[in-house]
Amino acid sequence: MNIIITQKNLNSALRIIERLVAKHISLPILGTVLLKTEGGQLSLTATNLEAGINYCISAKINQPGEVAVPVRVFSEFISNVTDEKLNLITNKNVLQINSEHYQTKILCLETKEFPLVPKSKEHDQITISSGLLRSAFLNVIEATALSDTRPELAGVYVDFNNKEASFAATDGFRLAEYIISIPLITKQYVIIPRSAAQEIIRLTEEEKELKLTISDGQLFIKGEKFE
């Protein structure tokens, strides 16, 4: 891989996705972000096996490729760089970062070990206002249980039924429910873990419209730059 990218865009993307990176001692690969060139852009992928994110940013692709780089080391270095443009070059499992005043090399992991993050299906997608979805989560998330001893209570239950979506949460003592109108959708339901719901609220803050898909017990949310 050999690409040229702006420090501002890369740093902003890392700030967004690094919250999903797991601190997993026994599985070091979960502590990495997968950098991959695709369609003239650089995609950054992270997952904690509960939720995953793919975020795309513009880049000049001189040579395609991919690498799984430890996100903490990578993010700290990028945030401290003051140069405008960065050149990212991979040589086997080493990522070299060059700029006008900085240069470093980071030892990376094999990309084949990186967990598969499912892609959303194009069929059965619905379009929904970002503000509407955020309101639904914001109105119920405080009622979710903070403990994971009962996982079914540590998340937001979302029931899609005909032209409505019901968002509900309870910790066993209090209950919150919020209902929104949506385009016609097949009846399905999912439980979104509290941490994932919090990330949805943060991620969609600057979005206008979102594409939603439910498939195989998973909720896919697609914005302008992320999925």
GROMACS elastic network, one bead per residue, 0.5 to 0.9 nm:
[ bonds ]
;  ai    aj funct       b0    kb
    1    36     6  0.84409   500
    1    37     6  0.78869   500
    1    61     6  0.80932   500
    1    62     6  0.76238   500
    1    66     6  0.63672   500
    1    67     6  0.81707   500
    1    88     6  0.73886   500
    1    89     6  0.54732   500
    1    90     6  0.51815   500
    1    91     6  0.78219   500
    1    95     6  0.89568   500
    2    60     6  0.87186   500
    2    61     6  0.64813   500
    2    62     6  0.52864   500
    2    64     6  0.66074   500
    2    65     6  0.75686   500
    2    87     6  0.71362   500
    2    88     6  0.56489   500
    2    90     6  0.66653   500
    3    37     6  0.86161   500
    3    42     6  0.85754   500
    3    59     6  0.65895   500
    3    60     6  0.55105   500
    3    62     6  0.53842   500
    3    63     6  0.65998   500
    3    64     6  0.78126   500
    3    86     6  0.82139   500
    3    87     6  0.57431   500
    3    88     6  0.53273   500
    3    89     6  0.66757   500
    4    59     6  0.58688   500
    4    60     6  0.50709   500
    4    61     6  0.67341   500
    4    62     6  0.76868   500
    4    85     6  0.68036   500
    4    86     6  0.56108   500
    4    88     6  0.63698   500
    4    89     6  0.89396   500
    5     8     6  0.87131   500
    5     9     6  0.75189   500
    5    10     6  0.71294   500
    5    42     6  0.87921   500
    5    57     6  0.87591   500
    5    58     6  0.72767   500
    5    60     6  0.64524   500
    5    61     6  0.88220   500
    5    84     6  0.85821   500
    5    85     6  0.57202   500
    5    86     6  0.53341   500
    5    87     6  0.65460   500
    5    88     6  0.78358   500
    6     9     6  0.55658   500
    6    10     6  0.63727   500
    6    11     6  0.85740   500
    6    58     6  0.86548   500
    6    59     6  0.76794   500
    6    83     6  0.85234   500
    6    84     6  0.56308   500
    6    86     6  0.59164   500
    6    87     6  0.87948   500
    7    10     6  0.52477   500
    7    11     6  0.58579   500
    7    12     6  0.84277   500
    7    78     6  0.68904   500
    7    79     6  0.80390   500
    7    81     6  0.73252   500
    7    82     6  0.77545   500
    7    83     6  0.69593   500
    7    84     6  0.54731   500
    7    85     6  0.56922   500
    7    86     6  0.62016   500
    8    11     6  0.52543   500
    8    12     6  0.61112   500
    8    13     6  0.86486   500
    8    79     6  0.87008   500
    8    84     6  0.72123   500
    8    85     6  0.85589   500
    9    12     6  0.52257   500
    9    13     6  0.62349   500
    9    14     6  0.86968   500
    9    57     6  0.68318   500
    9    58     6  0.79469   500
   10    13     6  0.51941   500
   10    14     6  0.62171   500
   10    15     6  0.87062   500
   10    57     6  0.74641   500
   10    78     6  0.76905   500
   11    14     6  0.51496   500
   11    15     6  0.62407   500
   11    16     6  0.88051   500
   11    75     6  0.71312   500
   11    78     6  0.61513   500
   11    79     6  0.59369   500
   12    15     6  0.51974   500
   12    16     6  0.65368   500
   13    16     6  0.52227   500
   13    17     6  0.63729   500
   13    18     6  0.85067   500
   13    44     6  0.76796   500
   13    55     6  0.69246   500
   13    56     6  0.80520   500
   13    57     6  0.75874   500
   14    17     6  0.52949   500
   14    18     6  0.56584   500
   14    19     6  0.87784   500
   14    33     6  0.87927   500
   14    44     6  0.80194   500
   14    71     6  0.80396   500
   14    74     6  0.88098   500
   14    75     6  0.62754   500
   14    78     6  0.88114   500
   15    18     6  0.58123   500
   15    19     6  0.74270   500
   15    75     6  0.77884   500
   16    19     6  0.66315   500
   16    20     6  0.83987   500
   16    55     6  0.85737   500
   16   202     6  0.86365   500
   16   203     6  0.74480   500
   17    20     6  0.57542   500
   17    21     6  0.71848   500
   17    33     6  0.83161   500
   17    44     6  0.77702   500
   17    45     6  0.75468   500
   17    46     6  0.64106   500
   17    47     6  0.87420   500
   17    52     6  0.89078   500
   17    53     6  0.67916   500
   17    54     6  0.81017   500
   17    55     6  0.75620   500
   18    21     6  0.51784   500
   18    22     6  0.86652   500
   18    32     6  0.89213   500
   18    33     6  0.78868   500
   18    46     6  0.73098   500
   18    71     6  0.67560   500
   18    72     6  0.78662   500
   18    75     6  0.80784   500
   19    22     6  0.81152   500
   19    46     6  0.89947   500
   19   199     6  0.81603   500
   20    46     6  0.63685   500
   20    47     6  0.58628   500
   20    48     6  0.60119   500
   20    51     6  0.72577   500
   20    52     6  0.70577   500
   20    53     6  0.76876   500
   20   195     6  0.89453   500
   20   196     6  0.84980   500
   20   199     6  0.80990   500
   21    24     6  0.88837   500
   21    30     6  0.63607   500
   21    31     6  0.56083   500
   21    32     6  0.69800   500
   21    33     6  0.75454   500
   21    46     6  0.58297   500
   21    47     6  0.57312   500
   21    48     6  0.56256   500
   21    52     6  0.87656   500
   21    71     6  0.76358   500
   22    28     6  0.89027   500
   22    30     6  0.54986   500
   22    31     6  0.55274   500
   22    32     6  0.84794   500
   22    46     6  0.86767   500
   22    47     6  0.70786   500
   22    49     6  0.83183   500
   23    27     6  0.86574   500
   23    28     6  0.81191   500
   23    30     6  0.72117   500
   23    31     6  0.59771   500
   23    48     6  0.84005   500
   24    27     6  0.53465   500
   24    28     6  0.61304   500
   24    29     6  0.83067   500
   24    30     6  0.63437   500
   24    31     6  0.66545   500
   24    48     6  0.86085   500
   25    28     6  0.58523   500
   25    30     6  0.88174   500
   25    31     6  0.84973   500
   27    30     6  0.58946   500
   27    31     6  0.77293   500
   28    31     6  0.53719   500
   28    32     6  0.73458   500
   28    70     6  0.84142   500
   28   109     6  0.85462   500
   29    32     6  0.54605   500
   29    33     6  0.84148   500
   29    68     6  0.76473   500
   29    69     6  0.87319   500
   29    70     6  0.79563   500
   29   109     6  0.69100   500
   29   110     6  0.83304   500
   29   111     6  0.85572   500
   29   113     6  0.66891   500
   29   114     6  0.60315   500
   29   115     6  0.81963   500
   30    33     6  0.79134   500
   30    46     6  0.76596   500
   30    47     6  0.66698   500
   30    48     6  0.62786   500
   30    49     6  0.82370   500
   30    70     6  0.87520   500
   30   114     6  0.73676   500
   30   115     6  0.79840   500
   31    46     6  0.84015   500
   31    47     6  0.86780   500
   31    48     6  0.84571   500
   31    69     6  0.83418   500
   31    70     6  0.57645   500
   31    71     6  0.62713   500
   31    72     6  0.77945   500
   32    45     6  0.88001   500
   32    46     6  0.70431   500
   32    47     6  0.87507   500
   32    68     6  0.56606   500
   32    69     6  0.50618   500
   32    72     6  0.80208   500
   32   108     6  0.83126   500
   32   109     6  0.80225   500
   32   114     6  0.83531   500
   33    44     6  0.63185   500
   33    45     6  0.55833   500
   33    46     6  0.50971   500
   33    47     6  0.82046   500
   33    67     6  0.82406   500
   33    68     6  0.55097   500
   33    69     6  0.55410   500
   33    70     6  0.63961   500
   33    71     6  0.55531   500
   33   114     6  0.88438   500
   34    43     6  0.77962   500
   34    44     6  0.55729   500
   34    46     6  0.65407   500
   34    66     6  0.70452   500
   34    67     6  0.58064   500
   34    69     6  0.65354   500
   34    70     6  0.89667   500
   34   111     6  0.72356   500
   34   114     6  0.74880   500
   35    42     6  0.67260   500
   35    43     6  0.58362   500
   35    45     6  0.67317   500
   35    65     6  0.82310   500
   35    66     6  0.53558   500
   35    67     6  0.53330   500
   35    68     6  0.62098   500
   35    69     6  0.75029   500
   36    41     6  0.83991   500
   36    42     6  0.57017   500
   36    43     6  0.52847   500
   36    44     6  0.66938   500
   36    45     6  0.82447   500
   36    64     6  0.77315   500
   36    65     6  0.59680   500
   36    67     6  0.66853   500
   36    68     6  0.87308   500
   37    40     6  0.68155   500
   37    41     6  0.57361   500
   37    43     6  0.61601   500
   37    59     6  0.87164   500
   37    61     6  0.73504   500
   37    63     6  0.85858   500
   37    64     6  0.54905   500
   37    65     6  0.58586   500
   37    66     6  0.65094   500
   38    41     6  0.54347   500
   38    42     6  0.62565   500
   38    43     6  0.69172   500
   38    56     6  0.89844   500
   38    64     6  0.76873   500
   38    65     6  0.86966   500
   39    42     6  0.81861   500
   40    58     6  0.72579   500
   40    59     6  0.68816   500
   40    60     6  0.71389   500
   40    61     6  0.63223   500
   40    64     6  0.89897   500
   41    56     6  0.63739   500
   41    57     6  0.57388   500
   41    59     6  0.53494   500
   41    60     6  0.75299   500
   41    61     6  0.73950   500
   42    55     6  0.83309   500
   42    56     6  0.56512   500
   42    57     6  0.54658   500
   42    58     6  0.62923   500
   42    59     6  0.60692   500
   42    60     6  0.87466   500
   42    61     6  0.82361   500
   43    54     6  0.64395   500
   43    55     6  0.54806   500
   43    57     6  0.64679   500
   43    58     6  0.88612   500
   44    53     6  0.79843   500
   44    54     6  0.56454   500
   44    55     6  0.51682   500
   44    56     6  0.63057   500
   44    57     6  0.82489   500
   45    52     6  0.73432   500
   45    53     6  0.56090   500
   45    55     6  0.64464   500
   45    56     6  0.88088   500
   45   117     6  0.80748   500
   46    51     6  0.86000   500
   46    52     6  0.56985   500
   46    53     6  0.55371   500
   46    54     6  0.68048   500
   46    55     6  0.89037   500
   46   117     6  0.83392   500
   47    50     6  0.71812   500
   47    51     6  0.57432   500
   47    53     6  0.64238   500
   47    54     6  0.89453   500
   47   115     6  0.77134   500
   47   116     6  0.89669   500
   47   117     6  0.73564   500
   48    51     6  0.58953   500
   48    52     6  0.66190   500
   49    52     6  0.69244   500
   49   115     6  0.78538   500
   49   117     6  0.85637   500
   50   193     6  0.78425   500
   50   196     6  0.76395   500
   51   117     6  0.87012   500
   51   193     6  0.86270   500
   51   195     6  0.86890   500
   51   196     6  0.61312   500
   52   117     6  0.62359   500
   52   118     6  0.84266   500
   52   196     6  0.88725   500
   52   227     6  0.83952   500
   53   117     6  0.78255   500
   53   226     6  0.70002   500
   53   227     6  0.57493   500
   54   117     6  0.83162   500
   54   225     6  0.84535   500
   54   226     6  0.55373   500
   54   227     6  0.52093   500
   55   225     6  0.58138   500
   55   227     6  0.65394   500
   56   225     6  0.54569   500
   56   226     6  0.62586   500
   56   227     6  0.89001   500
   57   225     6  0.71975   500
   61    64     6  0.63400   500
   63    89     6  0.88075   500
   65    90     6  0.79482   500
   66    90     6  0.81011   500
   66   111     6  0.72165   500
   67    90     6  0.73871   500
   67    92     6  0.86498   500
   67    93     6  0.71125   500
   67    94     6  0.83643   500
   67    95     6  0.76250   500
   67   108     6  0.69205   500
   67   109     6  0.73134   500
   67   110     6  0.72462   500
   67   111     6  0.58071   500
   68    71     6  0.86670   500
   68    93     6  0.82780   500
   68   108     6  0.56973   500
   68   109     6  0.53875   500
   68   110     6  0.65044   500
   68   111     6  0.53797   500
   68   113     6  0.89123   500
   68   114     6  0.74328   500
   69    72     6  0.89237   500
   69    73     6  0.83683   500
   69    74     6  0.69026   500
   69    93     6  0.87916   500
   69    94     6  0.86563   500
   69    95     6  0.75546   500
   69   106     6  0.73875   500
   69   107     6  0.72968   500
   69   109     6  0.65096   500
   70    73     6  0.59511   500
   70    74     6  0.61830   500
   70    75     6  0.85310   500
   70   106     6  0.81632   500
   70   107     6  0.81080   500
   70   108     6  0.65240   500
   70   109     6  0.79302   500
   71    74     6  0.50078   500
   71    75     6  0.56548   500
   71    76     6  0.82981   500
   72    75     6  0.52487   500
   72    76     6  0.60907   500
   72    77     6  0.85888   500
   73    76     6  0.53641   500
   73    77     6  0.62755   500
   73    78     6  0.87268   500
   73   106     6  0.79681   500
   74    77     6  0.53581   500
   74    78     6  0.62265   500
   74    79     6  0.86526   500
   74   106     6  0.76071   500
   75    78     6  0.52215   500
   75    79     6  0.60695   500
   75    80     6  0.87095   500
   76    79     6  0.53107   500
   76    80     6  0.65015   500
   77    80     6  0.53788   500
   77    81     6  0.65413   500
   77   104     6  0.86886   500
   78    81     6  0.52952   500
   78    82     6  0.85941   500
   79    82     6  0.80894   500
   81    84     6  0.83236   500
   81    99     6  0.85134   500
   81   101     6  0.84474   500
   81   102     6  0.72015   500
   82   101     6  0.83806   500
   82   102     6  0.88447   500
   83    86     6  0.74095   500
   83    99     6  0.64696   500
   83   100     6  0.64650   500
   83   101     6  0.70035   500
   83   102     6  0.80324   500
   84    99     6  0.81369   500
   84   100     6  0.86638   500
   85    98     6  0.87776   500
   85    99     6  0.63356   500
   85   100     6  0.79942   500
   86    97     6  0.66962   500
   86    98     6  0.58178   500
   86   100     6  0.81744   500
   87    96     6  0.80103   500
   87    97     6  0.57072   500
   87    98     6  0.50400   500
   87    99     6  0.62320   500
   88    95     6  0.68591   500
   88    96     6  0.58387   500
   88    98     6  0.66078   500
   89    94     6  0.83149   500
   89    95     6  0.58005   500
   89    96     6  0.51079   500
   89    97     6  0.65139   500
   89    98     6  0.81915   500
   90    93     6  0.69255   500
   90    94     6  0.56136   500
   90    96     6  0.60820   500
   90    97     6  0.88162   500
   91    94     6  0.52788   500
   91    95     6  0.65971   500
   91    96     6  0.78562   500
   92    95     6  0.82328   500
   92   108     6  0.88075   500
   92   110     6  0.89805   500
   93   106     6  0.85543   500
   93   107     6  0.61612   500
   93   108     6  0.50433   500
   93   109     6  0.61820   500
   93   110     6  0.68202   500
   93   111     6  0.89535   500
   94   105     6  0.65144   500
   94   106     6  0.56980   500
   94   108     6  0.56070   500
   94   109     6  0.85304   500
   95   104     6  0.82944   500
   95   105     6  0.55434   500
   95   106     6  0.51562   500
   95   107     6  0.64863   500
   95   108     6  0.67954   500
   96   103     6  0.73319   500
   96   104     6  0.57951   500
   96   106     6  0.64828   500
   96   107     6  0.89536   500
   97   102     6  0.77792   500
   97   103     6  0.55725   500
   97   104     6  0.53945   500
   97   105     6  0.63046   500
   97   106     6  0.82438   500
   98   101     6  0.80300   500
   98   102     6  0.59106   500
   98   104     6  0.67977   500
   98   105     6  0.88667   500
   99   102     6  0.51478   500
   99   103     6  0.63459   500
  100   103     6  0.82975   500
  108   111     6  0.87412   500
  109   112     6  0.87392   500
  109   113     6  0.78534   500
  109   114     6  0.86976   500
  110   113     6  0.58021   500
  110   114     6  0.75290   500
  111   114     6  0.53347   500
  111   115     6  0.89160   500
  112   115     6  0.81097   500
  114   117     6  0.88865   500
  118   220     6  0.89633   500
  119   220     6  0.79335   500
  119   227     6  0.82127   500
  120   123     6  0.88321   500
  120   125     6  0.88674   500
  120   212     6  0.86127   500
  120   213     6  0.65993   500
  120   214     6  0.82000   500
  120   215     6  0.78555   500
  120   219     6  0.84726   500
  120   220     6  0.56689   500
  120   221     6  0.79641   500
  120   222     6  0.81711   500
  120   227     6  0.81742   500
  121   124     6  0.75844   500
  121   125     6  0.75501   500
  121   213     6  0.68761   500
  121   214     6  0.84607   500
  121   215     6  0.76178   500
  121   220     6  0.84397   500
  122   125     6  0.61444   500
  122   213     6  0.79982   500
  123   213     6  0.79943   500
  124   185     6  0.74241   500
  124   186     6  0.83768   500
  124   212     6  0.84369   500
  124   213     6  0.63657   500
  124   214     6  0.80385   500
  125   185     6  0.86447   500
  125   211     6  0.60990   500
  125   212     6  0.54607   500
  125   214     6  0.81350   500
  126   182     6  0.80450   500
  126   183     6  0.65939   500
  126   184     6  0.82039   500
  126   185     6  0.76420   500
  126   210     6  0.81870   500
  126   211     6  0.55509   500
  126   212     6  0.52489   500
  126   213     6  0.67116   500
  127   182     6  0.83329   500
  127   183     6  0.76643   500
  127   209     6  0.67083   500
  127   210     6  0.56853   500
  127   212     6  0.64081   500
  128   131     6  0.86439   500
  128   132     6  0.72803   500
  128   133     6  0.72594   500
  128   182     6  0.70429   500
  128   183     6  0.81498   500
  128   208     6  0.87670   500
  128   209     6  0.57852   500
  128   210     6  0.53696   500
  128   211     6  0.64232   500
  128   212     6  0.73220   500
  129   132     6  0.52500   500
  129   133     6  0.65213   500
  129   134     6  0.87568   500
  129   207     6  0.85208   500
  129   208     6  0.61044   500
  129   210     6  0.62143   500
  129   211     6  0.89212   500
  130   133     6  0.52947   500
  130   134     6  0.61603   500
  130   135     6  0.85754   500
  130   204     6  0.60985   500
  130   205     6  0.74460   500
  130   206     6  0.83269   500
  130   207     6  0.59321   500
  130   208     6  0.52478   500
  130   209     6  0.51709   500
  130   210     6  0.58520   500
  130   223     6  0.89024   500
  131   134     6  0.51385   500
  131   135     6  0.60515   500
  131   136     6  0.86491   500
  131   204     6  0.79957   500
  131   205     6  0.76953   500
  131   207     6  0.81878   500
  131   208     6  0.72559   500
  131   209     6  0.83354   500
  132   135     6  0.51785   500
  132   136     6  0.63632   500
  132   137     6  0.89510   500
  132   180     6  0.75357   500
  133   136     6  0.51914   500
  133   137     6  0.65324   500
  133   138     6  0.86639   500
  133   180     6  0.83264   500
  133   200     6  0.89575   500
  133   201     6  0.82833   500
  133   204     6  0.85913   500
  133   210     6  0.87507   500
  134   137     6  0.52849   500
  134   138     6  0.59599   500
  134   139     6  0.85008   500
  134   200     6  0.76272   500
  134   201     6  0.54653   500
  134   202     6  0.87299   500
  134   204     6  0.72028   500
  134   205     6  0.77162   500
  135   138     6  0.50419   500
  135   139     6  0.59985   500
  135   140     6  0.88123   500
  135   178     6  0.87094   500
  135   201     6  0.86305   500
  136   139     6  0.54311   500
  136   140     6  0.67948   500
  136   141     6  0.86531   500
  136   166     6  0.85104   500
  136   167     6  0.64301   500
  136   168     6  0.89863   500
  136   177     6  0.85696   500
  136   178     6  0.58547   500
  136   179     6  0.72868   500
  136   180     6  0.73197   500
  137   140     6  0.55471   500
  137   141     6  0.56813   500
  137   156     6  0.76962   500
  137   167     6  0.71347   500
  137   168     6  0.87659   500
  137   178     6  0.82693   500
  137   197     6  0.68597   500
  137   198     6  0.81570   500
  137   200     6  0.84761   500
  137   201     6  0.71322   500
  138   141     6  0.56304   500
  138   142     6  0.75835   500
  138   197     6  0.89407   500
  138   198     6  0.85988   500
  138   201     6  0.74343   500
  139   142     6  0.74492   500
  139   143     6  0.87258   500
  139   167     6  0.87407   500
  139   176     6  0.74327   500
  139   177     6  0.76916   500
  139   178     6  0.67295   500
  140   143     6  0.56960   500
  140   144     6  0.74040   500
  140   156     6  0.74079   500
  140   167     6  0.70482   500
  140   168     6  0.61640   500
  140   169     6  0.57225   500
  140   170     6  0.83433   500
  140   175     6  0.81665   500
  140   176     6  0.51718   500
  140   177     6  0.61791   500
  140   178     6  0.68965   500
  141   144     6  0.55573   500
  141   155     6  0.77429   500
  141   156     6  0.66353   500
  141   168     6  0.83254   500
  141   169     6  0.65533   500
  141   170     6  0.87628   500
  141   176     6  0.82199   500
  141   194     6  0.69855   500
  141   197     6  0.75849   500
  141   198     6  0.79952   500
  142   145     6  0.82327   500
  142   169     6  0.80542   500
  142   170     6  0.86857   500
  142   176     6  0.84503   500
  143   146     6  0.89451   500
  143   156     6  0.88008   500
  143   168     6  0.85307   500
  143   169     6  0.54378   500
  143   170     6  0.50344   500
  143   171     6  0.59553   500
  143   172     6  0.89784   500
  143   173     6  0.87569   500
  143   174     6  0.63796   500
  143   175     6  0.61987   500
  143   176     6  0.61355   500
  144   147     6  0.89747   500
  144   153     6  0.60301   500
  144   154     6  0.52889   500
  144   155     6  0.57610   500
  144   156     6  0.67774   500
  144   168     6  0.87707   500
  144   169     6  0.51469   500
  144   170     6  0.50069   500
  144   171     6  0.51088   500
  144   172     6  0.87661   500
  144   174     6  0.87524   500
  144   175     6  0.84165   500
  144   176     6  0.87156   500
  144   194     6  0.69406   500
  145   148     6  0.74809   500
  145   150     6  0.81355   500
  145   151     6  0.84422   500
  145   152     6  0.88925   500
  145   153     6  0.54305   500
  145   155     6  0.72991   500
  145   169     6  0.82538   500
  145   170     6  0.65932   500
  145   172     6  0.77271   500
  145   194     6  0.83338   500
  146   153     6  0.84910   500
  146   154     6  0.61201   500
  146   171     6  0.77808   500
  146   194     6  0.81972   500
  147   150     6  0.70824   500
  147   151     6  0.78521   500
  147   153     6  0.84022   500
  147   154     6  0.65622   500
  147   171     6  0.88747   500
  148   152     6  0.83809   500
  148   153     6  0.78716   500
  148   154     6  0.59540   500
  149   152     6  0.89635   500
  149   153     6  0.87281   500
  149   154     6  0.84245   500
  150   153     6  0.56965   500
  150   154     6  0.67345   500
  151   155     6  0.71692   500
  151   193     6  0.80623   500
  152   155     6  0.63266   500
  152   156     6  0.85320   500
  152   157     6  0.84189   500
  152   191     6  0.72854   500
  152   193     6  0.84413   500
  153   156     6  0.76994   500
  153   157     6  0.86420   500
  153   169     6  0.70490   500
  153   170     6  0.60340   500
  153   171     6  0.56764   500
  153   172     6  0.75707   500
  153   191     6  0.89815   500
  153   193     6  0.88164   500
  154   169     6  0.82197   500
  154   170     6  0.81251   500
  154   171     6  0.73415   500
  154   191     6  0.89136   500
  154   192     6  0.85709   500
  154   193     6  0.60875   500
  154   194     6  0.58720   500
  154   195     6  0.89213   500
  155   168     6  0.89104   500
  155   169     6  0.67291   500
  155   170     6  0.83887   500
  155   191     6  0.59039   500
  155   192     6  0.51617   500
  155   195     6  0.80302   500
  155   196     6  0.85035   500
  155   197     6  0.77061   500
  156   167     6  0.65856   500
  156   168     6  0.57785   500
  156   169     6  0.50314   500
  156   170     6  0.81914   500
  156   190     6  0.82617   500
  156   191     6  0.54068   500
  156   192     6  0.50372   500
  156   193     6  0.63782   500
  156   194     6  0.65532   500
  156   197     6  0.73467   500
  157   166     6  0.78941   500
  157   167     6  0.57226   500
  157   168     6  0.51240   500
  157   169     6  0.61416   500
  157   189     6  0.73068   500
  157   190     6  0.59858   500
  157   192     6  0.63985   500
  157   193     6  0.88284   500
  158   165     6  0.67287   500
  158   166     6  0.56309   500
  158   168     6  0.65241   500
  158   169     6  0.89539   500
  158   188     6  0.84667   500
  158   189     6  0.54943   500
  158   190     6  0.54246   500
  158   191     6  0.60907   500
  158   192     6  0.74613   500
  159   164     6  0.82333   500
  159   165     6  0.55044   500
  159   166     6  0.50650   500
  159   167     6  0.66087   500
  159   168     6  0.84132   500
  159   187     6  0.75028   500
  159   188     6  0.61311   500
  159   190     6  0.67407   500
  159   191     6  0.87280   500
  160   163     6  0.77328   500
  160   164     6  0.61244   500
  160   166     6  0.65425   500
  160   167     6  0.89015   500
  160   182     6  0.86789   500
  160   185     6  0.69464   500
  160   186     6  0.72087   500
  160   187     6  0.52817   500
  160   188     6  0.52197   500
  160   189     6  0.57948   500
  160   190     6  0.86775   500
  161   164     6  0.54800   500
  161   165     6  0.61024   500
  161   166     6  0.79908   500
  161   184     6  0.82296   500
  161   185     6  0.68460   500
  161   186     6  0.66398   500
  161   188     6  0.67290   500
  161   189     6  0.83302   500
  162   165     6  0.80865   500
  162   182     6  0.82785   500
  162   183     6  0.79776   500
  162   184     6  0.53154   500
  162   185     6  0.54341   500
  162   186     6  0.62298   500
  162   187     6  0.61606   500
  163   180     6  0.86301   500
  163   181     6  0.58382   500
  163   182     6  0.51890   500
  163   183     6  0.55845   500
  163   185     6  0.66173   500
  164   179     6  0.67482   500
  164   180     6  0.57164   500
  164   182     6  0.54184   500
  164   183     6  0.78383   500
  164   184     6  0.79371   500
  164   185     6  0.84942   500
  165   178     6  0.83754   500
  165   179     6  0.56957   500
  165   180     6  0.54167   500
  165   181     6  0.63719   500
  165   182     6  0.66659   500
  166   177     6  0.69138   500
  166   178     6  0.58603   500
  166   180     6  0.66078   500
  166   181     6  0.89353   500
  167   176     6  0.81434   500
  167   177     6  0.55448   500
  167   178     6  0.51215   500
  167   179     6  0.61516   500
  167   180     6  0.82701   500
  168   175     6  0.72985   500
  168   176     6  0.55573   500
  168   178     6  0.64469   500
  168   179     6  0.86191   500
  169   174     6  0.83717   500
  169   175     6  0.58740   500
  169   176     6  0.54265   500
  169   177     6  0.66538   500
  170   173     6  0.69467   500
  170   174     6  0.55404   500
  170   176     6  0.64603   500
  170   177     6  0.89328   500
  171   174     6  0.60871   500
  171   175     6  0.72241   500
  172   175     6  0.75410   500
  182   185     6  0.78456   500
  185   188     6  0.83034   500
  188   214     6  0.74595   500
  188   215     6  0.88561   500
  188   217     6  0.85015   500
  189   214     6  0.82476   500
  189   217     6  0.75952   500
  190   214     6  0.82693   500
  190   217     6  0.60158   500
  190   218     6  0.68757   500
  190   219     6  0.72294   500
  191   217     6  0.85287   500
  191   218     6  0.87487   500
  191   219     6  0.89852   500
  192   195     6  0.83312   500
  192   196     6  0.63978   500
  192   197     6  0.61190   500
  192   218     6  0.86397   500
  192   219     6  0.79773   500
  193   196     6  0.52842   500
  193   197     6  0.62076   500
  193   198     6  0.87254   500
  194   197     6  0.50561   500
  194   198     6  0.62234   500
  194   199     6  0.87515   500
  195   198     6  0.51079   500
  195   199     6  0.64049   500
  195   200     6  0.88013   500
  196   199     6  0.50770   500
  196   200     6  0.62952   500
  196   201     6  0.87835   500
  197   200     6  0.50295   500
  197   201     6  0.63829   500
  197   202     6  0.88228   500
  198   201     6  0.51722   500
  198   202     6  0.64364   500
  198   203     6  0.86781   500
  199   202     6  0.50671   500
  199   203     6  0.59028   500
  199   204     6  0.84497   500
  200   203     6  0.51319   500
  200   204     6  0.60140   500
  200   205     6  0.85428   500
  200   221     6  0.83724   500
  201   204     6  0.56262   500
  201   205     6  0.64166   500
  202   205     6  0.55475   500
  202   206     6  0.86067   500
  203   206     6  0.74190   500
  203   207     6  0.79360   500
  203   223     6  0.88351   500
  203   226     6  0.84740   500
  204   207     6  0.50750   500
  204   208     6  0.79812   500
  204   209     6  0.88573   500
  204   210     6  0.82176   500
  204   223     6  0.75677   500
  205   208     6  0.84246   500
  207   210     6  0.73423   500
  207   223     6  0.66627   500
  207   224     6  0.72595   500
  208   223     6  0.83176   500
  208   224     6  0.87725   500
  209   222     6  0.88631   500
  209   223     6  0.68995   500
  209   224     6  0.82113   500
  210   221     6  0.65766   500
  210   222     6  0.56147   500
  210   223     6  0.51058   500
  210   224     6  0.78976   500
  211   220     6  0.79434   500
  211   221     6  0.57434   500
  211   222     6  0.50001   500
  211   223     6  0.66881   500
  212   219     6  0.72063   500
  212   220     6  0.56837   500
  212   222     6  0.65908   500
  213   218     6  0.82382   500
  213   219     6  0.59872   500
  213   220     6  0.50739   500
  213   221     6  0.67610   500
  213   222     6  0.86363   500
  214   217     6  0.67983   500
  214   218     6  0.56425   500
  214   220     6  0.61749   500
  214   221     6  0.89821   500
  215   218     6  0.53878   500
  215   219     6  0.67444   500
  215   220     6  0.79120   500
  216   219     6  0.85708   500
  220   227     6  0.71506   500
  221   226     6  0.83409   500
  221   227     6  0.57093   500
  222   225     6  0.79647   500
  222   226     6  0.59871   500
  223   226     6  0.52541   500
  223   227     6  0.61600   500
  224   227     6  0.83699   500
